[in-house]
Amino acid sequence: MLLSAYFFIMALVLGSFFNVVAIRLLKKQSVAFPPSNCPNCNHKLSALDLVPVLSYLFLKGKCRYCRVKISPLYPFGELLTASSLFVVYKFVGFELELIPAVIITIVLVLAVLTDIREQLILDIITLPALGILLIARLFIGTEPFWFYLLGGIVGFVLLLLIAIVSRGGMGGGDIKLYAAIGVALGPWLTLMSLVLASFVGAVVGSILMVTGLVKRKQPIAFGPFILIGTIGAYLFGYEIWDWYIGLW
């Protein structure tokens, strides 16, 4: 219980850092310098201003110094990171497989944080992660290395074809992200990831259009649905396949 609580708290702290990473990489700034500051008044933030989630709640969503509203994307990023990593940790456990699982989860979280802000999934995040995952899969996995390499090829080619057919419906960032997902999951679960992401995206998109929150043909960040689909496929993909096959 204490270990789980510690893991969750550390994931919250990581989430706070990932907010900074996402924002600064989008602006092509250093993630290390200058120290965290208010984006409105540029006042340097103290440690009390940076406590994940709690600072936002305590300050009622406003900067302590200029009282301008703070974007709710900050606590969202912290909670998204903590919940995603915690779920993966609880289902995978302290096994070697937790290494590629954590890597791909971090990449997905960062992809969501940049995608919902600017509808961009950055190569500077995806490509290094792809290389790290390829190295990790040389040593970690229940399948031979070629299986995960095939997954990367399947993810890349499949999204490339979708981008071509949809004439830009998928961006280059999504294509490279799915190459990394493929290496992490292998070909079958990569397909399941895309199916789940598309299904969730269609349901949420329909609800947003019906409620008038999103207009028809208005672009929606696909990153959050990729995260849901990928984690769902990674943890429950084979069970979902068995359930689906059983329907026939």
ROSE-75538 format. One record per residue (C-alpha): x, y, z; residue in one letter. Coordinates in steps of 0.2 Angstrom, whole numbers, padded with zeros to 4 digits, always signed. Each point is the difference from the previous one (the first is absolute). Example, Ala and Ser with C-alpha at 12.3 -4.5 7.8 and 13.67 -1.06 7.14 Angstrom:
2
+0062-0022+0039A+0006+0017-0003S
This chain:
248
+0000+0000+0000M+0014+0012+0005L+0010-0004-0016L-0016+0003-0011S-0003+0017+0008A+0019+0004-0002Y-0001-0005-0018F-0016+0011-0003F+0008+0015+0009I+0016-0001-0011M-0011-0002-0015A-0009+0016+0004L+0017+0009+0002V+0005-0007-0017L-0016+0007-0007G+0004+0017+0006S+0017-0001-0009F-0008-0007-0016F-0011+0016+0000N+0015+0010-0001V+0008-0011-0013V-0015+0000-0011A-0002+0019+0001I+0018+0004-0003R+0003-0012-0014L-0014+0007-0009L+0008+0017+0002K+0017-0007-0004K+0007+0005+0017Q+0011-0008+0012S-0009-0012+0012V+0013+0004+0014A+0002+0019-0001F-0007+0012+0006P-0009-0007+0016P-0019-0002-0001S-0009+0017+0000N-0017+0006-0003C-0003+0002-0019P-0010+0016+0003N+0011+0010+0012C+0016-0010-0001N+0002-0001+0019H+0011-0014+0005K-0010-0014+0009L+0004-0006+0017S-0001-0018+0006A-0017+0003+0007L-0006+0006-0017D+0005-0016-0008L-0008-0014+0011V-0009-0011-0013P-0019+0003+0000V+0000+0007+0018L+0007+0016-0005S-0012+0003-0013Y-0015-0004+0012L+0008+0010+0014F+0002+0015-0011L-0017-0002-0008K+0007-0002-0017G+0009+0017+0000K+0018+0007+0001C+0005+0004+0017R+0008+0016-0006Y-0010+0008-0014C-0017-0010+0003R-0002-0004-0018V-0008-0017-0003K+0011-0015-0002I-0005-0012-0014S-0008-0016+0006P+0011-0009-0011L+0013+0000+0013Y-0009-0011+0013P-0007-0010-0014F+0018-0004-0006G+0005-0005+0018E-0015-0011+0002L+0001-0008-0017L+0019-0004+0003T-0004-0007+0017A-0015-0010-0004S+0007-0007-0016S+0017-0006+0008L-0009-0006+0015F-0012-0011-0010V+0014-0007-0010V+0011-0003+0015Y-0015-0009+0009K-0003-0012-0014F+0018-0003-0006V+0008-0001+0017G+0019+0002+0004F+0005-0011-0015E+0012+0004-0014L-0015+0003-0011E-0003+0016+0011L+0014+0008-0009I-0007+0001-0018P-0017+0002+0008A+0005+0016+0009V+0010+0007-0015I-0015-0002-0012I-0012+0007+0013T+0011+0016+0003I+0001+0002-0019V-0019-0001-0001L-0003+0012+0014V+0012+0013-0008L-0008-0002-0016A-0017+0004+0008V+0007+0015+0008L+0007+0007-0016T-0015-0005-0010D-0013+0008+0010I+0009+0016+0001R+0006+0002-0018E-0006-0016-0009Q+0018-0005-0003L+0009-0016+0005I+0018+0004+0000L+0014-0010-0008D+0012+0006+0014I-0010-0011+0012I-0005-0015-0012T+0016-0004-0009L+0011-0001+0015P-0013-0011+0009A-0001-0011-0016L+0019-0003+0001G-0001-0004+0019I-0014-0012-0003L+0009-0009-0013L+0015-0002+0011I-0011-0006+0015A-0009-0013-0011R+0017-0008-0004L+0000-0006+0018F-0018+0002+0006I-0015-0009-0006G-0009-0017-0001T+0002+0000-0019E+0015+0001-0011P+0007+0017-0005F-0006-0002-0018W-0018-0001+0007F+0002+0017+0007Y+0009+0007-0015L-0014-0006-0011L-0012+0009+0012G+0009+0016-0003G-0001-0002-0019I-0019-0004+0001V-0003+0015+0011G+0009+0012-0012F-0006-0007-0016V-0018-0001+0006L-0001+0018+0006L+0009+0005-0016L-0013-0008-0011L-0014+0008+0011I+0009+0017-0002A+0001-0002-0019I-0018-0006-0002V-0007+0013+0012S+0011+0013-0009R+0007+0007+0016G-0012-0007+0012G+0015-0007+0010M+0015+0011+0003G+0018-0006-0001G+0001+0001+0019G-0013-0014+0001D+0009-0011-0013I+0016+0001+0010K-0009-0003+0016L-0008-0015-0006Y+0017-0007-0005A+0005+0002+0018A-0016-0008+0006I+0003-0015-0012G+0017-0003+0007V-0007+0000+0018A-0016-0011-0004L+0004-0010-0015G-0011-0001-0016P-0016-0008+0007W-0002+0012+0015L+0005+0014-0011T-0015-0003-0011L-0011-0002+0015M+0007+0017+0007S-0005+0008-0016L-0018-0008+0000V-0003+0005+0018L+0007+0018-0003A-0011+0002-0015S-0015-0006+0009F+0002+0011+0015V+0004+0015-0011G-0016-0003-0010A-0011-0002+0015V+0008+0016+0009V+0000+0010-0017G-0019-0004-0003S-0004+0005+0018I+0010+0017-0002L-0009+0003-0016M-0017-0004+0006V+0002+0011+0015T+0007+0014-0011G+0017+0001+0008L+0009-0004-0016V-0006+0004-0017K-0001-0012-0015R+0017-0002-0008K+0009+0010+0014Q+0016-0009+0004P+0001-0010+0017I+0017-0005+0008A+0001-0019-0003F+0014-0002+0013G-0012-0003+0015P-0009-0014-0010F+0017-0008-0005I+0005+0000+0018L-0016-0009+0006I+0000-0012-0015G+0019-0005+0003T-0001-0002+0019I-0016-0010-0002G+0007-0011-0014A+0016-0002+0010Y-0008-0006+0016L-0016-0009-0007F+0003-0002-0019G+0000-0019-0001Y-0015-0001+0012E-0009+0011-0012I+0005-0010-0015W-0006-0016+0009D-0016+0008+0004W-0003+0006-0017Y+0004-0016-0008I-0012-0009+0012G-0014+0011-0007L+0001-0010-0016W
